[in-house]
Amino acid sequence: MPKMKTRKSAAKRFSFTGTGKVKYKKQNLRHILTKKSAKRKRNLRHAGILASENVPVIKKKLLPNG
């Protein structure tokens, strides 16, 4: 059986923390920033943690070697 390949698009979007949670960059911080409040932009800078229901999908299907 051949090796399982990592989905490279997912590898660029997600990473794992030391405890096994899945970390990602939040959206909506690329353009049209003038209408967004400073508080909203500040909160978007921090990485998000993926909900625990979605973690097995990311680990098994998208990042099998992660």
C-alpha positions, -999 to +999 in steps of 0.1 A: +000+000+000+014+034-009+022+061+016-006+085+026+002+120+013-004+152+032-029+176+017-006+205+011-034+231+011-044+219+046-008+218+058-005+255+049-036+264+068-035+243+099-009+234+125-009+214+157-003+227+192+018+207+217-014+192+233-028+181+199-052+209+193-055+223+158-045+259+153-055+281+123-052+318+111-085+337+113-101+351+082-112+387+073-079+405+079-067+409+043-086+438+028-114+463+033-101+470+068-113+506+071-149+496+080-138+471+107-133+483+142-099+483+159-112+458+185-123+434+157-090+436+139-071+431+171-090+399+179-085+386+144-047+387+148-046+359+172-047+323+161-080+303+164-083+269+179-104+245+159-135+229+175-129+195+189-155+179+166-135+188+135-101+177+148-103+140+138-112+150+102-081+172+099-058+147+116-070+116+097-079+128+062-059+160+056-028+158+077-022+120+083+015+126+091+010+157+113 
